[in-house]
Amino acid sequence: MNVSKRQRRPIPMATCPRCSVVFKPSNRGQRFCGKTCADLTRKFAERRVLGVPIDDHEQTCVVCDRRFRTVRYSQLYCGAKCRTYALNARRIDKQRRTGAPPRVSPAMIARRAAVIRAERSEQQVTEVLP
């Protein structure tokens, strides 16, 4: 029977120091649950050393007026839905100014905005109710 001299020890579960999620590391040196937490921690550490203020603060989304925590100082939208809505609205404005044929219809953008607002209001109601 061929048994290796060096047995692998199981890697214990770890807790991410940034978001406090318990996760199974892929190697013994893994400190964070994923690339996002590692990158954010590294970015904040670099900013602290340089004396630059950290950008993690409350902001209001320019599309749906919802409060959210930013990752970058230039962040305007709370998520992909609002960012896409704003991009499509800019495209429509440009098409109207230049007279180019429409790529996205204004009616479709209005419907999508209504859906986003309805989803946001449903989320707020479920957060208030236990």
N, CA, C and O atoms as a GROMACS GRO file, in nm:
protein
  520
    1MET      N    1   0.084  -0.117   0.000
    1MET     CA    2   0.000   0.000   0.000
    1MET      C    3   0.089   0.124   0.000
    1MET      O    4   0.179   0.138   0.083
    2ASN      N    5   0.062   0.212  -0.094
    2ASN     CA    6   0.144   0.331  -0.111
    2ASN      C    7   0.076   0.450  -0.044
    2ASN      O    8  -0.022   0.501  -0.098
    3VAL      N    9   0.123   0.494   0.069
    3VAL     CA   10   0.068   0.607   0.142
    3VAL      C   11   0.171   0.719   0.140
    3VAL      O   12   0.288   0.698   0.171
    4SER      N   13   0.127   0.838   0.102
    4SER     CA   14   0.223   0.949   0.098
    4SER      C   15   0.266   0.985   0.239
    4SER      O   16   0.189   0.973   0.334
    5LYS      N   17   0.389   1.029   0.250
    5LYS     CA   18   0.441   1.064   0.382
    5LYS      C   19   0.379   1.191   0.436
    5LYS      O   20   0.366   1.211   0.557
    6ARG      N   21   0.341   1.276   0.346
    6ARG     CA   22   0.286   1.404   0.388
    6ARG      C   23   0.134   1.403   0.367
    6ARG      O   24   0.087   1.404   0.253
    7GLN      N   25   0.060   1.400   0.472
    7GLN     CA   26  -0.086   1.399   0.464
    7GLN      C   27  -0.138   1.542   0.455
    7GLN      O   28  -0.085   1.633   0.520
    8ARG      N   29  -0.240   1.562   0.376
    8ARG     CA   30  -0.302   1.695   0.367
    8ARG      C   31  -0.393   1.718   0.487
    8ARG      O   32  -0.477   1.634   0.520
    9ARG      N   33  -0.375   1.832   0.549
    9ARG     CA   34  -0.463   1.868   0.660
    9ARG      C   35  -0.583   1.943   0.602
    9ARG      O   36  -0.566   2.023   0.510
   10PRO      N   37  -0.702   1.920   0.655
   10PRO     CA   38  -0.818   1.995   0.603
   10PRO      C   39  -0.806   2.143   0.639
   10PRO      O   40  -0.756   2.180   0.745
   11ILE      N   41  -0.853   2.226   0.548
   11ILE     CA   42  -0.850   2.371   0.570
   11ILE      C   43  -0.976   2.410   0.646
   11ILE      O   44  -1.087   2.382   0.600
   12PRO      N   45  -0.960   2.474   0.763
   12PRO     CA   46  -1.079   2.510   0.842
   12PRO      C   47  -1.156   2.626   0.779
   12PRO      O   48  -1.100   2.702   0.699
   13MET      N   49  -1.280   2.640   0.815
   13MET     CA   50  -1.363   2.751   0.769
   13MET      C   51  -1.303   2.882   0.822
   13MET      O   52  -1.241   2.884   0.928
   14ALA      N   53  -1.323   2.989   0.747
   14ALA     CA   54  -1.267   3.119   0.786
   14ALA      C   55  -1.376   3.226   0.781
   14ALA      O   56  -1.482   3.205   0.721
   15THR      N   57  -1.350   3.339   0.845
   15THR     CA   58  -1.442   3.452   0.844
   15THR      C   59  -1.377   3.568   0.772
   15THR      O   60  -1.263   3.604   0.801
   16CYS      N   61  -1.448   3.626   0.678
   16CYS     CA   62  -1.396   3.739   0.601
   16CYS      C   63  -1.388   3.861   0.694
   16CYS      O   64  -1.487   3.896   0.757
   17PRO      N   65  -1.270   3.926   0.702
   17PRO     CA   66  -1.258   4.043   0.791
   17PRO      C   67  -1.334   4.165   0.740
   17PRO      O   68  -1.360   4.257   0.818
   18ARG      N   69  -1.371   4.169   0.612
   18ARG     CA   70  -1.442   4.285   0.558
   18ARG      C   71  -1.593   4.274   0.578
   18ARG      O   72  -1.657   4.367   0.628
   19CYS      N   73  -1.653   4.157   0.539
   19CYS     CA   74  -1.799   4.146   0.542
   19CYS      C   75  -1.850   4.047   0.645
   19CYS      O   76  -1.971   4.029   0.658
   20SER      N   77  -1.762   3.981   0.719
   20SER     CA   78  -1.796   3.888   0.827
   20SER      C   79  -1.871   3.763   0.779
   20SER      O   80  -1.945   3.702   0.857
   21VAL      N   81  -1.853   3.725   0.654
   21VAL     CA   82  -1.915   3.603   0.601
   21VAL      C   83  -1.823   3.486   0.630
   21VAL      O   84  -1.701   3.496   0.613
   22VAL      N   85  -1.881   3.373   0.675
   22VAL     CA   86  -1.803   3.253   0.697
   22VAL      C   87  -1.793   3.180   0.563
   22VAL      O   88  -1.895   3.158   0.497
   23PHE      N   89  -1.671   3.142   0.522
   23PHE     CA   90  -1.650   3.078   0.392
   23PHE      C   91  -1.544   2.970   0.402
   23PHE      O   92  -1.470   2.964   0.500
   24LYS      N   93  -1.538   2.883   0.300
   24LYS     CA   94  -1.437   2.777   0.293
   24LYS      C   95  -1.325   2.825   0.203
   24LYS      O   96  -1.344   2.838   0.082
   25PRO      N   97  -1.206   2.852   0.259
   25PRO     CA   98  -1.096   2.902   0.178
   25PRO      C   99  -1.044   2.795   0.082
   25PRO      O  100  -1.051   2.676   0.112
   26SER      N  101  -0.993   2.839  -0.032
   26SER     CA  102  -0.938   2.744  -0.129
   26SER      C  103  -0.792   2.710  -0.095
   26SER      O  104  -0.739   2.609  -0.144
   27ASN      N  105  -0.727   2.792  -0.012
   27ASN     CA  106  -0.592   2.761   0.036
   27ASN      C  107  -0.574   2.824   0.175
   27ASN      O  108  -0.656   2.904   0.219
   28ARG      N  109  -0.467   2.787   0.241
   28ARG     CA  110  -0.447   2.832   0.379
   28ARG      C  111  -0.422   2.981   0.390
   28ARG      O  112  -0.444   3.038   0.497
   29GLY      N  113  -0.376   3.046   0.285
   29GLY     CA  114  -0.344   3.188   0.291
   29GLY      C  115  -0.460   3.280   0.256
   29GLY      O  116  -0.446   3.402   0.262
   30GLN      N  117  -0.575   3.223   0.219
   30GLN     CA  118  -0.689   3.306   0.178
   30GLN      C  119  -0.752   3.373   0.298
   30GLN      O  120  -0.796   3.306   0.392
   31ARG      N  121  -0.757   3.507   0.297
   31ARG     CA  122  -0.814   3.583   0.408
   31ARG      C  123  -0.956   3.631   0.381
   31ARG      O  124  -1.037   3.640   0.473
   32PHE      N  125  -0.986   3.662   0.255
   32PHE     CA  126  -1.114   3.723   0.220
   32PHE      C  127  -1.202   3.623   0.145
   32PHE      O  128  -1.153   3.528   0.084
   33CYS      N  129  -1.334   3.646   0.152
   33CYS     CA  130  -1.429   3.552   0.091
   33CYS      C  131  -1.424   3.556  -0.061
   33CYS      O  132  -1.460   3.459  -0.126
   34GLY      N  133  -1.380   3.666  -0.119
   34GLY     CA  134  -1.373   3.676  -0.264
   34GLY      C  135  -1.290   3.794  -0.309
   34GLY      O  136  -1.235   3.868  -0.228
   35LYS      N  137  -1.283   3.810  -0.439
   35LYS     CA  138  -1.202   3.916  -0.499
   35LYS      C  139  -1.255   4.056  -0.464
   35LYS      O  140  -1.177   4.149  -0.445
   36THR      N  141  -1.387   4.070  -0.456
   36THR     CA  142  -1.445   4.201  -0.426
   36THR      C  143  -1.401   4.251  -0.290
   36THR      O  144  -1.356   4.366  -0.277
   37CYS      N  145  -1.412   4.167  -0.188
   37CYS     CA  146  -1.372   4.209  -0.053
   37CYS      C  147  -1.223   4.236  -0.046
   37CYS      O  148  -1.180   4.332   0.018
   38ALA      N  149  -1.143   4.154  -0.112
   38ALA     CA  150  -0.998   4.173  -0.111
   38ALA      C  151  -0.961   4.304  -0.180
   38ALA      O  152  -0.879   4.380  -0.129
   39ASP      N  153  -1.022   4.331  -0.295
   39ASP     CA  154  -0.991   4.454  -0.368
   39ASP      C  155  -1.034   4.579  -0.291
   39ASP      O  156  -0.959   4.677  -0.285
   40LEU      N  157  -1.153   4.575  -0.231
   40LEU     CA  158  -1.200   4.691  -0.155
   40LEU      C  159  -1.110   4.717  -0.034
   40LEU      O  160  -1.078   4.832  -0.004
   41THR      N  161  -1.070   4.612   0.034
   41THR     CA  162  -0.984   4.628   0.150
   41THR      C  163  -0.849   4.684   0.108
   41THR      O  164  -0.795   4.773   0.174
   42ARG      N  165  -0.794   4.633  -0.002
   42ARG     CA  166  -0.666   4.682  -0.052
   42ARG      C  167  -0.676   4.829  -0.091
   42ARG      O  168  -0.588   4.909  -0.061
   43LYS      N  169  -0.787   4.865  -0.160
   43LYS     CA  170  -0.806   5.003  -0.203
   43LYS      C  171  -0.815   5.097  -0.083
   43LYS      O  172  -0.753   5.203  -0.083
   44PHE      N  173  -0.891   5.058   0.020
   44PHE     CA  174  -0.906   5.142   0.138
   44PHE      C  175  -0.774   5.154   0.214
   44PHE      O  176  -0.743   5.261   0.267
   45ALA      N  177  -0.696   5.044   0.220
   45ALA     CA  178  -0.568   5.048   0.288
   45ALA      C  179  -0.472   5.144   0.217
   45ALA      O  180  -0.401   5.221   0.282
   46GLU      N  181  -0.471   5.138   0.084
   46GLU     CA  182  -0.384   5.228   0.008
   46GLU      C  183  -0.426   5.374   0.031
   46GLU      O  184  -0.340   5.461   0.045
   47ARG      N  185  -0.555   5.400   0.035
   47ARG     CA  186  -0.603   5.536   0.056
   47ARG      C  187  -0.568   5.586   0.196
   47ARG      O  188  -0.533   5.702   0.214
   48ARG      N  189  -0.577   5.497   0.295
   48ARG     CA  190  -0.542   5.538   0.432
   48ARG      C  191  -0.394   5.577   0.440
   48ARG      O  192  -0.360   5.677   0.503
   49VAL      N  193  -0.308   5.497   0.375
   49VAL     CA  194  -0.164   5.526   0.378
   49VAL      C  195  -0.135   5.659   0.310
   49VAL      O  196  -0.053   5.737   0.358
   50LEU      N  197  -0.203   5.685   0.197
   50LEU     CA  198  -0.180   5.808   0.123
   50LEU      C  199  -0.250   5.929   0.184
   50LEU      O  200  -0.224   6.043   0.146
   51GLY      N  201  -0.340   5.905   0.279
   51GLY     CA  202  -0.414   6.014   0.342
   51GLY      C  203  -0.531   6.063   0.259
   51GLY      O  204  -0.582   6.172   0.283
   52VAL      N  205  -0.574   5.983   0.162
   52VAL     CA  206  -0.687   6.019   0.077
   52VAL      C  207  -0.815   5.973   0.147
   52VAL      O  208  -0.818   5.862   0.199
   53PRO      N  209  -0.920   6.055   0.149
   53PRO     CA  210  -1.044   6.013   0.215
   53PRO      C  211  -1.106   5.892   0.146
   53PRO      O  212  -1.099   5.880   0.024
   54ILE      N  213  -1.166   5.805   0.223
   54ILE     CA  214  -1.232   5.686   0.170
   54ILE      C  215  -1.368   5.726   0.114
   54ILE      O  216  -1.440   5.806   0.173
   55ASP      N  217  -1.401   5.669  -0.003
   55ASP     CA  218  -1.521   5.710  -0.076
   55ASP      C  219  -1.647   5.636  -0.033
   55ASP      O  220  -1.754   5.662  -0.088
   56ASP      N  221  -1.638   5.548   0.063
   56ASP     CA  222  -1.752   5.466   0.104
   56ASP      C  223  -1.849   5.552   0.183
   56ASP      O  224  -1.837   5.562   0.306
   57HIS      N  225  -1.946   5.616   0.115
   57HIS     CA  226  -2.041   5.702   0.184
   57HIS      C  227  -2.179   5.690   0.120
   57HIS      O  228  -2.194   5.628   0.014
   58GLU      N  229  -2.278   5.748   0.184
   58GLU     CA  230  -2.416   5.743   0.134
   58GLU      C  231  -2.433   5.838   0.016
   58GLU      O  232  -2.379   5.949   0.017
   59GLN      N  233  -2.508   5.795  -0.083
   59GLN     CA  234  -2.535   5.874  -0.202
   59GLN      C  235  -2.680   5.850  -0.243
   59GLN      O  236  -2.737   5.746  -0.208
   60THR      N  237  -2.740   5.941  -0.315
   60THR     CA  238  -2.876   5.923  -0.367
   60THR      C  239  -2.868   5.895  -0.516
   60THR      O  240  -2.802   5.967  -0.590
   61CYS      N  241  -2.935   5.789  -0.560
   61CYS     CA  242  -2.937   5.751  -0.701
   61CYS      C  243  -3.008   5.860  -0.781
   61CYS      O  244  -3.114   5.908  -0.740
   62VAL      N  245  -2.950   5.901  -0.894
   62VAL     CA  246  -3.008   6.008  -0.973
   62VAL      C  247  -3.130   5.962  -1.053
   62VAL      O  248  -3.205   6.046  -1.104
   63VAL      N  249  -3.153   5.831  -1.065
   63VAL     CA  250  -3.268   5.780  -1.139
   63VAL      C  251  -3.386   5.753  -1.047
   63VAL      O  252  -3.496   5.802  -1.073
   64CYS      N  253  -3.365   5.676  -0.941
   64CYS     CA  254  -3.478   5.632  -0.858
   64CYS      C  255  -3.483   5.700  -0.720
   64CYS      O  256  -3.572   5.669  -0.641
   65ASP      N  257  -3.391   5.791  -0.690
   65ASP     CA  258  -3.386   5.863  -0.563
   65ASP      C  259  -3.371   5.773  -0.441
   65ASP      O  260  -3.415   5.808  -0.332
   66ARG      N  261  -3.310   5.658  -0.459
   66ARG     CA  262  -3.288   5.564  -0.349
   66ARG      C  263  -3.150   5.590  -0.288
   66ARG      O  264  -3.055   5.619  -0.361
   67ARG      N  265  -3.138   5.579  -0.156
   67ARG     CA  266  -3.010   5.596  -0.088
   67ARG      C  267  -2.931   5.466  -0.098
   67ARG      O  268  -2.987   5.357  -0.084
   68PHE      N  269  -2.800   5.476  -0.124
   68PHE     CA  270  -2.714   5.358  -0.133
   68PHE      C  271  -2.572   5.395  -0.092
   68PHE      O  272  -2.537   5.513  -0.088
   69ARG      N  273  -2.491   5.292  -0.061
   69ARG     CA  274  -2.351   5.313  -0.024
   69ARG      C  275  -2.265   5.302  -0.148
   69ARG      O  276  -2.275   5.204  -0.223
   70THR      N  277  -2.180   5.401  -0.170
   70THR     CA  278  -2.098   5.403  -0.290
   70THR      C  279  -1.970   5.322  -0.273
   70THR      O  280  -1.925   5.297  -0.162
   71VAL      N  281  -1.915   5.282  -0.386
   71VAL     CA  282  -1.786   5.214  -0.389
   71VAL      C  283  -1.682   5.310  -0.445
   71VAL      O  284  -1.565   5.306  -0.405
   72ARG      N  285  -1.724   5.396  -0.539
   72ARG     CA  286  -1.635   5.495  -0.600
   72ARG      C  287  -1.692   5.634  -0.574
   72ARG      O  288  -1.812   5.650  -0.555
   73TYR      N  289  -1.606   5.733  -0.575
   73TYR     CA  290  -1.652   5.870  -0.551
   73TYR      C  291  -1.741   5.920  -0.665
   73TYR      O  292  -1.824   6.008  -0.644
   74SER      N  293  -1.724   5.864  -0.785
   74SER     CA  294  -1.800   5.910  -0.901
   74SER      C  295  -1.928   5.832  -0.927
   74SER      O  296  -1.993   5.853  -1.029
   75GLN      N  297  -1.964   5.742  -0.838
   75GLN     CA  298  -2.079   5.656  -0.859
   75GLN      C  299  -2.210   5.736  -0.849
   75GLN      O  300  -2.234   5.804  -0.750
   76LEU      N  301  -2.294   5.726  -0.953
   76LEU     CA  302  -2.419   5.801  -0.957
   76LEU      C  303  -2.542   5.714  -0.941
   76LEU      O  304  -2.646   5.762  -0.897
   77TYR      N  305  -2.531   5.585  -0.975
   77TYR     CA  306  -2.647   5.497  -0.979
   77TYR      C  307  -2.635   5.387  -0.876
   77TYR      O  308  -2.524   5.342  -0.843
   78CYS      N  309  -2.750   5.342  -0.824
   78CYS     CA  310  -2.750   5.240  -0.720
   78CYS      C  311  -2.723   5.101  -0.774
   78CYS      O  312  -2.681   5.013  -0.699
   79GLY      N  313  -2.745   5.078  -0.902
   79GLY     CA  314  -2.723   4.946  -0.958
   79GLY      C  315  -2.730   4.945  -1.110
   79GLY      O  316  -2.738   5.050  -1.174
   80ALA      N  317  -2.725   4.824  -1.165
   80ALA     CA  318  -2.721   4.808  -1.311
   80ALA      C  319  -2.851   4.853  -1.377
   80ALA      O  320  -2.848   4.908  -1.487
   81LYS      N  321  -2.964   4.832  -1.312
   81LYS     CA  322  -3.091   4.871  -1.373
   81LYS      C  323  -3.099   5.022  -1.395
   81LYS      O  324  -3.137   5.068  -1.502
   82CYS      N  325  -3.064   5.097  -1.293
   82CYS     CA  326  -3.069   5.244  -1.304
   82CYS      C  327  -2.962   5.296  -1.400
   82CYS      O  328  -2.986   5.392  -1.473
   83ARG      N  329  -2.845   5.233  -1.399
   83ARG     CA  330  -2.738   5.274  -1.490
   83ARG      C  331  -2.780   5.251  -1.636
   83ARG      O  332  -2.756   5.335  -1.722
   84THR      N  333  -2.844   5.136  -1.663
   84THR     CA  334  -2.891   5.105  -1.798
   84THR      C  335  -3.002   5.201  -1.839
   84THR      O  336  -3.007   5.247  -1.953
   85TYR      N  337  -3.091   5.231  -1.746
   85TYR     CA  338  -3.199   5.326  -1.775
   85TYR      C  339  -3.140   5.461  -1.816
   85TYR      O  340  -3.184   5.520  -1.914
   86ALA      N  341  -3.043   5.510  -1.741
   86ALA     CA  342  -2.982   5.640  -1.772
   86ALA      C  343  -2.908   5.636  -1.905
   86ALA      O  344  -2.914   5.732  -1.982
   87LEU      N  345  -2.839   5.526  -1.933
   87LEU     CA  346  -2.768   5.513  -2.060
   87LEU      C  347  -2.867   5.518  -2.177
   87LEU      O  348  -2.842   5.587  -2.276
   88ASN      N  349  -2.978   5.446  -2.164
   88ASN     CA  350  -3.078   5.447  -2.271
   88ASN      C  351  -3.141   5.586  -2.286
   88ASN      O  352  -3.169   5.629  -2.398
   89ALA      N  353  -3.163   5.654  -2.176
   89ALA     CA  354  -3.220   5.789  -2.183
   89ALA      C  355  -3.124   5.884  -2.254
   89ALA      O  356  -3.167   5.968  -2.334
   90ARG      N  357  -2.995   5.871  -2.227
   90ARG     CA  358  -2.895   5.954  -2.298
   90ARG      C  359  -2.894   5.923  -2.447
   90ARG      O  360  -2.881   6.013  -2.530
   91ARG      N  361  -2.908   5.794  -2.482
   91ARG     CA  362  -2.912   5.756  -2.624
   91ARG      C  363  -3.032   5.819  -2.694
   91ARG      O  364  -3.021   5.868  -2.806
   92ILE      N  365  -3.146   5.815  -2.627
   92ILE     CA  366  -3.267   5.873  -2.685
   92ILE      C  367  -3.249   6.023  -2.706
   92ILE      O  368  -3.284   6.076  -2.812
   93ASP      N  369  -3.194   6.093  -2.605
   93ASP     CA  370  -3.170   6.237  -2.619
   93ASP      C  371  -3.078   6.267  -2.737
   93ASP      O  372  -3.102   6.361  -2.813
   94LYS      N  373  -2.974   6.188  -2.751
   94LYS     CA  374  -2.880   6.208  -2.861
   94LYS      C  375  -2.949   6.184  -2.996
   94LYS      O  376  -2.926   6.257  -3.093
   95GLN      N  377  -3.033   6.081  -3.001
   95GLN     CA  378  -3.105   6.052  -3.126
   95GLN      C  379  -3.198   6.166  -3.163
   95GLN      O  380  -3.210   6.202  -3.280
   96ARG      N  381  -3.262   6.223  -3.064
   96ARG     CA  382  -3.354   6.334  -3.091
   96ARG      C  383  -3.278   6.457  -3.140
   96ARG      O  384  -3.323   6.527  -3.231
   97ARG      N  385  -3.161   6.483  -3.079
   97ARG     CA  386  -3.082   6.600  -3.119
   97ARG      C  387  -3.023   6.585  -3.259
   97ARG      O  388  -3.022   6.681  -3.336
   98THR      N  389  -2.974   6.466  -3.291
   98THR     CA  390  -2.906   6.446  -3.419
   98THR      C  391  -2.999   6.402  -3.530
   98THR      O  392  -2.962   6.409  -3.648
   99GLY      N  393  -3.118   6.357  -3.497
   99GLY     CA  394  -3.212   6.309  -3.599
   99GLY      C  395  -3.182   6.168  -3.646
   99GLY      O  396  -3.234   6.125  -3.749
  100ALA      N  397  -3.097   6.096  -3.573
  100ALA     CA  398  -3.063   5.959  -3.610
  100ALA      C  399  -3.181   5.866  -3.584
  100ALA      O  400  -3.265   5.897  -3.499
  101PRO      N  401  -3.190   5.755  -3.655
  101PRO     CA  402  -3.300   5.661  -3.629
  101PRO      C  403  -3.287   5.602  -3.488
  101PRO      O  404  -3.176   5.576  -3.443
  102PRO      N  405  -3.398   5.582  -3.419
  102PRO     CA  406  -3.393   5.535  -3.280
  102PRO      C  407  -3.344   5.392  -3.268
  102PRO      O  408  -3.384   5.304  -3.344
  103ARG      N  409  -3.256   5.370  -3.171
  103ARG     CA  410  -3.210   5.235  -3.138
  103ARG      C  411  -3.294   5.176  -3.024
  103ARG      O  412  -3.316   5.055  -3.018
  104VAL      N  413  -3.342   5.264  -2.936
  104VAL     CA  414  -3.426   5.223  -2.824
  104VAL      C  415  -3.545   5.318  -2.821
  104VAL      O  416  -3.528   5.440  -2.826
  105SER      N  417  -3.663   5.263  -2.813
  105SER     CA  418  -3.782   5.348  -2.818
  105SER      C  419  -3.806   5.418  -2.684
  105SER      O  420  -3.779   5.360  -2.579
  106PRO      N  421  -3.855   5.542  -2.686
  106PRO     CA  422  -3.885   5.612  -2.562
  106PRO      C  423  -3.990   5.540  -2.478
  106PRO      O  424  -3.987   5.544  -2.355
  107ALA      N  425  -4.084   5.472  -2.545
  107ALA     CA  426  -4.187   5.398  -2.471
  107ALA      C  427  -4.126   5.285  -2.391
  107ALA      O  428  -4.168   5.258  -2.278
  108MET      N  429  -4.026   5.217  -2.448
  108MET     CA  430  -3.961   5.108  -2.377
  108MET      C  431  -3.888   5.160  -2.253
  108MET      O  432  -3.891   5.097  -2.148
  109ILE      N  433  -3.823   5.274  -2.266
  109ILE     CA  434  -3.752   5.333  -2.152
  109ILE      C  435  -3.852   5.374  -2.044
  109ILE      O  436  -3.826   5.353  -1.925
  110ALA      N  437  -3.964   5.431  -2.082
  110ALA     CA  438  -4.065   5.471  -1.983
  110ALA      C  439  -4.121   5.349  -1.910
  110ALA      O  440  -4.142   5.353  -1.789
  111ARG      N  441  -4.146   5.239  -1.984
  111ARG     CA  442  -4.196   5.116  -1.921
  111ARG      C  443  -4.093   5.062  -1.822
  111ARG      O  444  -4.128   5.020  -1.712
  112ARG      N  445  -3.965   5.063  -1.862
  112ARG     CA  446  -3.860   5.010  -1.776
  112ARG      C  447  -3.846   5.095  -1.649
  112ARG      O  448  -3.823   5.041  -1.541
  113ALA      N  449  -3.858   5.226  -1.663
  113ALA     CA  450  -3.850   5.314  -1.546
  113ALA      C  451  -3.965   5.285  -1.450
  113ALA      O  452  -3.946   5.284  -1.328
  114ALA      N  453  -4.083   5.261  -1.505
  114ALA     CA  454  -4.199   5.230  -1.420
  114ALA      C  455  -4.177   5.098  -1.345
  114ALA      O  456  -4.213   5.086  -1.228
  115VAL      N  457  -4.119   5.000  -1.413
  115VAL     CA  458  -4.092   4.871  -1.349
  115VAL      C  459  -3.990   4.888  -1.236
  115VAL      O  460  -4.006   4.832  -1.128
  116ILE      N  461  -3.885   4.966  -1.261
  116ILE     CA  462  -3.782   4.990  -1.158
  116ILE      C  463  -3.844   5.058  -1.037
  116ILE      O  464  -3.818   5.018  -0.923
  117ARG      N  465  -3.926   5.161  -1.059
  117ARG     CA  466  -3.989   5.231  -0.946
  117ARG      C  467  -4.082   5.139  -0.869
  117ARG      O  468  -4.088   5.145  -0.746
  118ALA      N  469  -4.157   5.053  -0.941
  118ALA     CA  470  -4.248   4.960  -0.874
  118ALA      C  471  -4.170   4.860  -0.789
  118ALA      O  472  -4.210   4.829  -0.676
  119GLU      N  473  -4.060   4.808  -0.843
  119GLU     CA  474  -3.978   4.714  -0.766
  119GLU      C  475  -3.921   4.781  -0.641
  119GLU      O  476  -3.917   4.720  -0.534
  120ARG      N  477  -3.878   4.904  -0.654
  120ARG     CA  478  -3.821   4.976  -0.540
  120ARG      C  479  -3.927   4.998  -0.432
  120ARG      O  480  -3.899   4.982  -0.313
  121SER      N  481  -4.048   5.035  -0.474
  121SER     CA  482  -4.153   5.060  -0.375
  121SER      C  483  -4.194   4.930  -0.306
  121SER      O  484  -4.225   4.931  -0.187
  122GLU      N  485  -4.196   4.817  -0.379
  122GLU     CA  486  -4.227   4.688  -0.318
  122GLU      C  487  -4.121   4.650  -0.216
  122GLU      O  488  -4.153   4.598  -0.109
  123GLN      N  489  -3.994   4.675  -0.249
  123GLN     CA  490  -3.886   4.645  -0.156
  123GLN      C  491  -3.898   4.728  -0.030
  123GLN      O  492  -3.875   4.678   0.080
  124GLN      N  493  -3.935   4.854  -0.044
  124GLN     CA  494  -3.948   4.940   0.073
  124GLN      C  495  -4.063   4.894   0.161
  124GLN      O  496  -4.053   4.900   0.284
  125VAL      N  497  -4.172   4.847   0.100
  125VAL     CA  498  -4.287   4.800   0.179
  125VAL      C  499  -4.248   4.674   0.254
  125VAL      O  500  -4.283   4.659   0.371
  126THR      N  501  -4.177   4.580   0.188
  126THR     CA  502  -4.139   4.456   0.256
  126THR      C  503  -4.034   4.481   0.365
  126THR      O  504  -4.028   4.406   0.462
  127GLU      N  505  -3.952   4.584   0.350
  127GLU     CA  506  -3.853   4.616   0.454
  127GLU      C  507  -3.923   4.674   0.577
  127GLU      O  508  -3.878   4.650   0.689
  128VAL      N  509  -4.030   4.749   0.557
  128VAL     CA  510  -4.100   4.810   0.669
  128VAL      C  511  -4.183   4.707   0.744
  128VAL      O  512  -4.187   4.707   0.867
  129LEU      N  513  -4.251   4.619   0.670
  129LEU     CA  514  -4.333   4.516   0.732
  129LEU      C  515  -4.246   4.403   0.784
  129LEU      O  516  -4.152   4.362   0.716
  130PRO      N  517  -4.275   4.349   0.905
  130PRO     CA  518  -4.193   4.238   0.959
  130PRO      C  519  -4.220   4.108   0.889
  130PRO      O  520  -4.159   4.006   0.922
   0.00000   0.00000   0.00000
